[in-house]
Amino acid sequence: MDKIVIYTDGSSRGNPGKGGFGAILMWNGKVKEIAEAYRNTTNNRMELTAAINALKNIKQNKKIKIYYNYICKM
C-alpha cells in the first residue's frame, strides 16, 4: 500500500459537555489507533481534533486518504 488510510470520528455528550475523538491509521499492513477524552468540549471541536491529531501522527511522506466522521456511525 503506497498510501496511508485514516478513519476519524469525534463527538460530545452535550454541547459543551464530555467528549472525545478516535482515529485509526493504516499503512503497509500496520494499524495505529489514537483516542483522547475531554471533560468540557463541543462536537465540532472533537470532529476536527480527530483529523488534526491523525495527521500529526504521520511520520512518512505518503499519499493520504482520510474518511472523516466514519468510525462510530450507529
PEVEN-V87946 format. One line per field, one symbol per residue. phi: phi as a letter, one per 20 degrees, with the letter a starting at -180 (. if undefined). psi: psi as a letter, one per 30 degrees, with the letter a starting at -180 (. if undefined). burial: # if it has 9 or more other C-alpha atoms within 8 Angstrom, else .. A space follows every 50 residues. Layout:
phi=???
psi=???
burial=???
This chain:
phi=.ebddcdcababdnbeafbabbbcdcalmdccdcbbdcfcbdfgffgffg ffffffeeddecfccddeldfdfc
psi=kglkkkkllllljlilakalllkkkkkhglkkkklklkejlleeeeeeee eeeeeffkflilkkkkjkhfehk.
burial=..###########..############.......#.....###..##### #..#............#####...
